Amino acid sequence: MSRFFVALLPPQDIQDYANQIKQYFADRYASSGALKSPPHITLQPPFEWGDADLPLLEASLKEFANGQQPVAITLRGFDAFAPRVIYINVVISQELLTLQADLMAYTESNLEIVDKVSKTRPFAPHMTVAFRDLTKQNFKAAWPEFKKRQLDFEFTADKFTLLLHDGNRWNIKSEFDFLATEQ
């Protein structure tokens, strides 16, 4: 059994920017947990999957991705899940909400992957830069600094990524392109 999750990863320049912020939190506020995964927007929270059945998982995700349109993503400013997590805010769009809901429904009906927590609260897309290892005291110090900080990025998500946990950090396992544009 391995642990996986499915996410949207921004282009490399945005990943580089987000990683600089994550490193700043590690250096200045002793919060390094966010460095254990590439910058991402989680679509399907972590789940366990049998290693022998990995081809089935990947084939199923590829099939789902092939039916998706690219989604415009806007990152604007910072927000928080007080008193522990600070993140880059993802502007909610109907397309993003639909993609996430459709993926969750698809993985539940086709792969029997169910995230019980997600069923009890609304999808809150975000890109974590300071994780739950941020102490409440350091949150109080960092949040005023980031609350008003400007950040504005836009990109088009044209694929999603399956990430695999290696026991220490999350690594890219596979990427699945959305519907090809030449039809």
Salt bridges, closest charged atoms under 4 A:
GLU48 OE2 - ARG3 NH1 3.03
GLU108 OE1 - LYS119 NZ 2.86
GLU145 OE2 - ARG149 NH2 3.72
ASP152 OD1 - ARG76 NE 3.35
GLU175 OE1 - LYS159 NZ 3.99
